[in-house]
């Protein structure tokens, strides 16, 4: 009887620790070189969720886009000779999550960010639309402290990488 209890306890422990989480949109570091001389400036970031968060979601996303564009050499710096594109982003869904709830209640502890972005030219014609979704749940990043910050970095890198390929 004691062996059977230990067997079920070990199976339960393995089931909880392995879980059924998956990593969404894994980024591969690839150098992106734009095909045009145009540069991108972040024109607008809005919170489409109509919720107030204890985190500056608009500021984090705006800063993440600017840093990612600058790293790739795509940030518009006011050069009069260069064509500029405008990036407009909308936060579709955001869930801050909890490092403590992820192992116990993965659905409620999950950190999630969904963003929809439009790349527009000077005449406000949409050149490209990208939607990116990243989450940290049970499995990968279960005990990640500050996961709510990491999803912003993952989303901005993904969006800028995909947009630079479409330029």
ABEGO torsion letter per residue (X at the ends): XAAAAAAAAAAAAAAAAAEABBBBGBBBBBBBBBABABBBBBABBBBAAGBBBABBAAAAAAAAAAAAAAAAGABBAGBAABBBBBBBBBBABBBAEBAAAAAABAAAABBBBBBBBBBBBAAGBBABBBBBBBBBBBEBGAABBGAAAAAAAAAAAAAAAAAAAAX
